Amino acid sequence: MSADQRTEYLDLARSFYDRFETAIAKIDLSQVGVSADEMQLEVSQYLFDLFAVVSSLDGSTDREEIDLYSTLTGISDPDYSELFAYSADVQAEFPQDVPNFLRLAAAQDQRDGGALAAELVACMTGIAYAVTQTDQQSFQQEQQAVDSYTAYLESFLSESQVQTPDAPSQPRRRARSVSKSARKPSGNENQSLDAPPRSLESLLKELDEMVGLISVKREIHSLVNLLRIQSLRESHGLNAPIVSLHMVFAGNPGTGKTTVARLLAAMYGEIGVLRTGHLVEVDRSGLVGSDAGQTARIVEEVVTSALGGVLLIDEAYALTAVGHENDHGAEAIATLLKLMEDNPNDLAVIVAGYTAEMRLFLSANPGIRSRFSRFLEFPDYSADELAQIFDTICQQSSYALNDAGKREIRTLLQRVTARRDPGFGNADALRGYFEQAIAHHANRMAVKPSPTVDELTTLTDEDVQLIVA
């Protein structure tokens, strides 16, 4: 690529970046309870993820791409090794969801008829495209990834039924400096209260596309149908018996309990049985205090944050554990049951954990069993289902198993599912297997002078055979 071409793409990226910041500044934060600092942190994290993923799609992050990131963000000395290493982690997860700032913009467009969300999408995909053109060559894989990302975001615009942008505006100002501390995510974050609702059809479609879980899907569909008909009966002035929204999700780790809980919470909100349909996730440590009286206050705060949505308590059976000195689990349960009784139409609680332990949990307190009448069993995944999930993980990260690799991973998964060690994490374990496979793949590629794109994206039986399960 000539110097003139590189300058052209740098100017293009700067133009999109300046438009992007201008659009971000137009989001009315006063309507959603988000501070300017919180928005800046979210945008900074998004841009870091975007650069990390797109710049490494060709197998390496080049100096030109680092310089582009530095020029646009104002960070004078970005950490080259951090950006490259972090890219491997976020590739499998990004984009898995629409950024919250884009959801806020779409919601604002729905209120005032604007085109802010579409302008943001144009800038986001424009920046991604410019990054692919910055180094010496642009691989087809990069173009396909950006095209796929563009289609993903445009699908969101279509679902949100918001306008397309007007003609591109001229660049207005240079990028602001972003602190390096803003790059890393803070940890597990709960589903946003400010995200505009998705359609019930799209939520059910996502549920149906999950691997396995046939009985769970059937139960969720049945519950949704019941709630919809009850709502219709109420609209016609007919009696509608109260339907409990509280549930037990029982099963081993990695069987989709949290994902289904998130979808179910959004369905509750879309149907209208809950105000917002957001999800708040906690475990015992987030409910139990160390001092007398502290636990009740903690539970009240957590439940208040979940009102209008769903509270998911993971490993809920730990609240009934005995033998711990100064244990306040019973206090947490008593407070929770009282708050559930006080907020029957504004809160759904899902308790989750291992099947046997959850059955003991239900029998530990008569009040618990009476409030959780729906018990959903999440079965372990079969070897074939795990192989399908593993293949999806590969695709999300722009890798593909060859035929020999597919046979090898299926053999491995048949072996681990046959013995079913107590610590086996089902789908959760696959992330570790995948990381091992791509590490072995990288070792193979490192000794090749000029690996092809096909070689850079193909995992073979050699890579899979070295996985330690």
C-alpha positions in Angstrom: 0.0 0.0 0.0 1.4 3.4 -1.0 1.9 6.2 1.5 -0.9 8.2 -0.3 -3.3 5.2 0.1 -2.4 4.9 3.8 -3.1 8.6 4.3 -6.4 8.3 2.5 -7.5 5.5 4.8 -6.3 7.4 7.9 -8.3 10.4 6.9 -11.3 8.1 6.3 -11.0 6.6 9.8 -10.6 10.0 11.4 -13.7 11.2 9.6 -15.7 8.2 10.9 -14.3 8.6 14.3 -15.1 12.3 14.6 -18.7 11.6 13.4 -18.9 8.8 15.9 -18.0 11.0 18.8 -20.4 13.7 17.6 -23.2 11.1 17.5 -22.3 9.8 21.0 -22.5 13.3 22.3 -26.1 13.6 21.1 -27.4 10.8 23.2 -29.6 12.3 25.9 -28.2 10.8 29.1 -30.6 12.7 31.3 -33.4 10.3 30.1 -31.6 7.1 31.0 -29.7 7.7 34.2 -26.3 7.2 32.8 -23.5 9.6 33.6 -21.1 11.1 31.0 -18.2 9.3 32.7 -20.0 5.9 32.5 -20.8 6.5 28.8 -17.2 7.4 28.1 -16.0 4.3 29.8 -18.4 2.1 27.7 -17.4 3.8 24.5 -13.7 3.5 25.3 -14.1 -0.2 26.0 -16.1 -0.7 22.8 -13.4 1.0 20.6 -10.7 -1.0 22.2 -12.5 -4.2 21.6 -13.3 -3.2 18.0 -9.6 -2.4 17.2 -8.4 -5.5 19.0 -10.6 -7.8 17.1 -10.4 -6.3 13.6 -6.7 -5.6 13.7 -5.9 -9.3 14.5 -8.2 -11.0 12.0 -5.3 -11.5 9.7 -3.3 -13.3 12.4 -1.3 -10.3 13.6 -1.6 -6.8 14.8 0.6 -4.5 12.7 2.4 -1.3 13.7 0.2 0.7 11.3 -3.0 -0.5 13.1 -1.5 0.4 16.5 -0.6 3.9 15.1 -4.2 4.3 13.8 -5.6 3.5 17.2 -3.2 6.0 18.9 -4.0 8.7 16.4 -7.8 8.4 16.8 -8.0 7.9 20.5 -5.3 10.3 21.5 -3.4 7.6 23.5 0.2 8.5 22.7 1.8 5.1 23.6 -0.8 2.3 23.5 0.4 -1.1 24.9 1.1 -3.1 21.7 1.4 -6.5 23.5 -1.7 -5.8 25.5 -3.8 -5.0 22.4 -2.6 -8.2 20.6 -3.0 -10.5 23.6 -6.4 -9.1 24.6 -7.7 -9.6 21.0 -7.6 -13.4 21.4 -10.0 -13.1 24.3 -12.5 -10.7 22.8 -12.7 -12.3 19.4 -14.9 -15.1 20.7 -17.2 -12.7 22.5 -17.4 -9.6 20.2 -19.8 -8.8 18.9 -22.2 -11.0 20.9 -24.6 -8.2 21.8 -25.5 -4.7 20.6 -23.5 -2.1 22.5 -25.6 -0.4 25.2 -24.9 3.1 23.7 -26.4 2.0 20.4 -29.5 0.6 22.2 -29.9 4.0 24.0 -29.6 5.8 20.7 -32.2 3.6 19.0 -34.6 4.1 22.0 -34.1 7.9 21.6 -34.8 7.6 17.8 -38.0 5.8 18.6 -39.1 8.6 20.8 -38.2 11.6 18.6 -38.0 10.1 15.1 -34.3 10.8 14.7 -31.6 8.7 12.9 -28.9 8.7 15.6 -28.6 4.9 15.8 -28.1 4.6 12.1 -25.4 7.2 12.1 -23.6 5.4 14.9 -23.8 2.1 12.9 -22.4 3.8 9.8 -19.5 5.2 11.8 -18.8 1.9 13.7 -18.6 -0.2 10.6 -16.7 2.6 8.8 -14.0 2.5 11.4 -13.9 -1.2 11.3 -13.5 -1.1 7.5 -10.7 1.5 7.7 -8.8 -0.6 10.2 -8.8 -3.5 7.7 -7.3 -1.3 5.0 -4.5 0.2 7.2 -1.8 -2.4 7.0 -0.1 -3.8 3.9 -3.0 -5.9 2.7 -6.6 -6.7 3.5 -7.5 -10.4 3.7 -10.8 -11.7 2.5 -11.4 -12.9 6.0 -11.3 -9.4 7.3 -13.7 -8.1 4.8 -16.1 -11.0 5.5 -15.9 -10.3 9.2 -16.7 -6.6 8.8 -19.5 -7.4 6.3 -21.0 -9.8 8.9 -20.7 -7.2 11.6 -22.4 -4.6 9.4 -25.3 -7.0 8.7 -25.5 -7.8 12.5 -25.9 -4.1 13.4 -28.2 -3.3 10.5 -30.4 -6.2 11.6 -30.7 -4.5 15.0 -31.7 -1.2 13.2 -34.4 -3.1 11.3 -35.7 -4.8 14.4 -35.8 -1.4 16.2 -37.6 0.2 13.2 -35.5 3.4 13.3 -34.6 5.7 10.4 -31.6 5.5 8.2 -29.1 8.4 8.5 -29.0 11.5 6.4 -26.1 12.3 4.2 -22.7 12.0 6.0 -21.8 15.1 8.0 -18.3 16.7 7.9 -15.8 15.9 10.5 -16.1 18.3 13.4 -13.4 17.7 16.1 -10.5 15.5 17.0 -10.8 12.5 19.4 -10.5 12.9 23.1 -7.8 11.2 25.2 -8.9 8.0 26.9 -7.2 6.6 30.0 -5.7 3.2 29.7 -7.7 2.1 32.8 -10.9 2.5 30.9 -10.0 -0.3 28.5 -10.6 -3.4 30.6 -14.1 -4.5 31.4 -15.0 -4.3 35.1 -16.4 -7.9 35.2 -19.7 -9.6 35.0 -22.3 -7.0 34.2 -26.0 -7.4 34.5 -28.4 -6.8 31.7 -29.0 -3.1 31.2 -32.1 -1.4 32.4 -31.8 1.1 29.6 -31.7 -1.3 26.6 -34.8 -1.0 24.4 -36.8 -4.2 24.4 -36.4 -6.9 21.7 -39.4 -8.4 20.1 -40.8 -11.6 21.7 -40.3 -13.4 18.4 -36.6 -12.6 18.3 -36.1 -13.7 21.9 -37.9 -17.0 21.2 -35.9 -17.4 18.1 -32.6 -17.1 20.0 -33.9 -19.6 22.6 -34.8 -22.1 19.8 -31.4 -21.7 18.2 -29.6 -22.8 21.4 -28.1 -26.2 21.1 -30.1 -29.0 22.9 -32.3 -28.1 25.8 -35.4 -29.5 24.1 -37.4 -29.9 27.4 -36.4 -26.5 28.6 -37.5 -24.8 25.3 -40.8 -26.6 25.5 -41.4 -25.4 29.0 -40.5 -21.8 28.2 -42.7 -21.8 25.1 -45.6 -23.2 27.2 -45.2 -20.6 29.9 -45.0 -17.8 27.3 -48.2 -19.0 25.6 -49.9 -19.1 29.0 -48.8 -15.6 29.9 -49.9 -14.2 26.5 -53.3 -15.8 26.7 -53.7 -14.5 30.3 -52.9 -11.0 29.1 -55.4 -11.3 26.3 -58.1 -12.5 28.7 -57.4 -9.5 31.0 -57.8 -7.2 28.0 -61.3 -8.6 27.4 -62.3 -8.2 31.1 -62.1 -12.0 31.8 -60.7 -13.5 35.0 -57.0 -14.4 34.7 -55.6 -16.6 37.4 -52.2 -15.4 38.8 -49.3 -17.3 37.2 -46.2 -17.6 39.3 -43.1 -16.3 37.5 -40.6 -17.8 40.1 -38.7 -20.8 38.9 -36.0 -23.3 39.7 -33.3 -23.9 37.1 -31.5 -27.2 38.0 -28.5 -28.7 36.3 -24.8 -28.9 36.1 -22.6 -25.9 35.2 -22.4 -24.9 31.6 -25.8 -26.1 30.6 -27.3 -22.7 29.6 -29.1 -21.7 32.8 -27.9 -18.1 32.8 -28.5 -17.6 29.1 -32.0 -18.9 29.4 -32.6 -16.7 32.4 -31.6 -13.6 30.5 -33.9 -14.5 27.6 -36.8 -15.3 29.9 -36.4 -12.0 31.8 -36.6 -10.1 28.5 -39.6 -12.1 27.5 -41.4 -11.2 30.8 -40.7 -7.6 30.0 -41.9 -7.8 26.4 -45.1 -9.6 27.3 -45.7 -7.0 30.0 -45.8 -9.1 33.1 -42.8 -7.2 34.4 -42.0 -3.6 33.9 -38.4 -3.8 32.5 -37.4 -7.4 32.1 -33.8 -6.8 33.1 -31.7 -9.5 34.9 -29.8 -9.1 38.1 -27.5 -12.1 38.9 -26.1 -12.8 42.4 -24.8 -15.7 44.4 -24.6 -16.4 48.2 -21.7 -13.9 48.6 -23.8 -11.2 47.2 -26.7 -11.7 49.6 -25.1 -12.7 53.0 -23.3 -10.3 55.3 -20.9 -11.0 58.1 -22.8 -9.2 60.9 -26.2 -9.6 62.4 -28.7 -7.4 60.6 -26.4 -6.7 57.7 -27.8 -9.5 55.6 -31.3 -8.2 55.6 -30.1 -4.8 54.3 -28.0 -6.4 51.6 -30.9 -8.6 50.4 -33.2 -5.5 50.4 -30.7 -3.6 48.2 -30.3 -6.5 45.7 -34.1 -7.0 45.4 -34.7 -3.3 45.0 -32.2 -3.3 42.1 -34.1 -6.3 40.5 -37.6 -4.8 40.9 -39.3 -4.8 37.5 -37.2 -7.7 36.3 -35.7 -11.0 37.3 -33.3 -11.8 40.2 -31.2 -14.9 39.4 -29.6 -16.5 42.4 -26.9 -18.9 41.4 -26.0 -21.8 43.7 -28.9 -20.8 45.8 -28.6 -24.0 47.8 -25.5 -22.4 49.5 -28.0 -20.2 51.4 -29.2 -23.3 53.4 -25.7 -24.7 54.1 -25.1 -25.6 57.7 -22.0 -25.9 59.8 -20.7 -22.4 59.1 -20.0 -20.2 62.1 -22.1 -17.0 62.2 -23.9 -18.1 59.0 -26.8 -15.8 58.0 -28.1 -17.7 55.0 -31.4 -18.4 56.8 -31.8 -14.6 57.4 -31.2 -14.0 53.7 -33.9 -16.6 52.7 -36.4 -15.2 55.2 -35.9 -11.6 53.9 -36.1 -12.7 50.3 -39.3 -14.6 50.8 -40.9 -11.6 52.6 -39.8 -9.3 49.7 -41.2 -11.7 47.1 -44.5 -11.6 49.0 -44.4 -7.8 49.1 -43.7 -7.5 45.4 -45.8 -10.2 43.7 -46.3 -8.3 40.4 -42.9 -6.6 40.2 -40.3 -9.3 40.7 -39.5 -12.8 39.4 -36.9 -14.9 41.2 -35.0 -17.8 39.6 -32.9 -20.0 41.9 -30.3 -22.1 40.2 -27.8 -24.8 41.0 -27.0 -28.5 40.9 -30.1 -30.7 40.7 -29.7 -32.7 43.9 -28.7 -29.7 45.9 -31.7 -27.7 44.6 -34.1 -30.4 45.6 -32.7 -30.2 49.1 -32.9 -26.4 49.0 -36.6 -26.6 48.2 -37.2 -29.0 51.1 -35.3 -26.9 53.6 -38.1 -24.3 54.1 -41.8 -24.8 53.4 -42.0 -21.2 52.2 -39.4 -21.8 49.5 -41.2 -24.8 48.0 -44.6 -23.0 48.0 -43.1 -20.1 46.0 -41.1 -22.0 43.4 -43.6 -24.3 41.7 -41.8 -24.5 38.3 -38.8 -26.8 38.2 -36.8 -26.8 35.0 -34.1 -29.5 34.5 -31.2 -28.5 32.3 -29.7 -31.7 31.1 -26.0 -32.2 30.4 -25.0 -31.8 26.8 -24.3 -34.9 24.7 -20.9 -35.3 22.9 -22.6 -34.4 19.6 -24.2 -31.2 21.1 -20.9 -30.2 22.6 -19.2 -30.7 19.3 -21.7 -28.4 17.7 -21.1 -25.8 20.3 -17.4 -26.1 19.9 -17.8 -25.6 16.2 -19.8 -22.4 16.8 -17.1 -21.1 19.2 -14.6 -21.7 16.4 -16.7 -19.9 13.8 -17.2 -16.9 16.1 -13.5 -16.5 16.3 -12.9 -17.0 12.5 -11.5 -20.5 12.8 -12.8 -23.7 11.3 -12.2 -27.3 12.0 -11.2 -29.5 9.1 -12.8 -32.9 8.8 -10.1 -34.7 10.7 -10.3 -32.0 13.4 -14.1 -32.5 13.7 -13.6 -36.3 14.1 -10.9 -35.7 16.7 -13.0 -33.2 18.8 -16.0 -35.6 18.7 -13.8 -38.4 19.9 -12.4 -36.2 22.7 -15.9 -35.1 23.8 -17.2 -38.7 23.7 -14.4 -39.6 26.1 -15.1 -36.8 28.6 -18.8 -37.2 28.5 -18.5 -40.9 29.1 -16.7 -40.4 32.3 -18.5 -37.2 33.4 -16.1 -36.0 36.0 -17.8 -34.0 38.8 -15.9 -30.9 37.7 -16.8 -31.1 34.1 -18.3 -27.8 33.0 -20.2 -28.9 29.8 -20.2 -25.8 27.5 -18.1 -23.9 29.9 -15.3 -26.4 29.5 -15.2 -25.9 25.8 -13.7 -22.4 26.1 -10.6 -23.9 27.7 -10.4 -26.6 25.0 -10.7 -24.0 22.3 -7.9 -21.9 23.8 -5.6 -24.9 24.0 -6.4 -25.8 20.3 -5.6 -22.3 19.0 -2.4 -22.2 21.1 -1.2 -25.5 19.5 -2.3 -24.1 16.1 -0.3 -20.9 16.7 2.8 -23.0 17.5 2.4 -24.8 14.2 1.9 -21.6 12.3 4.9 -19.9 13.9 7.4 -22.2 12.1 5.9 -21.5 8.7 7.6 -18.6 6.8 4.4 -17.5 5.1 1.2 -19.3 6.2 -1.8 -18.9 4.0 -5.1 -17.5 5.1 -6.6 -21.0 4.9 -3.8 -22.3 7.2 -4.3 -19.4 9.6 -8.0 -20.2 10.0 -8.0 -24.0 10.0 -7.7 -26.1 13.1 -6.6 -29.7 12.4 -6.6 -33.0 14.3 -3.0 -32.2 15.3 -4.3 -29.1 17.3 -7.2 -31.1 18.9 -5.1 -34.1 19.8 -3.0 -32.0 22.1 -6.0 -30.8 24.2 -5.7 -31.8 27.8 -9.2 -32.6 29.0 
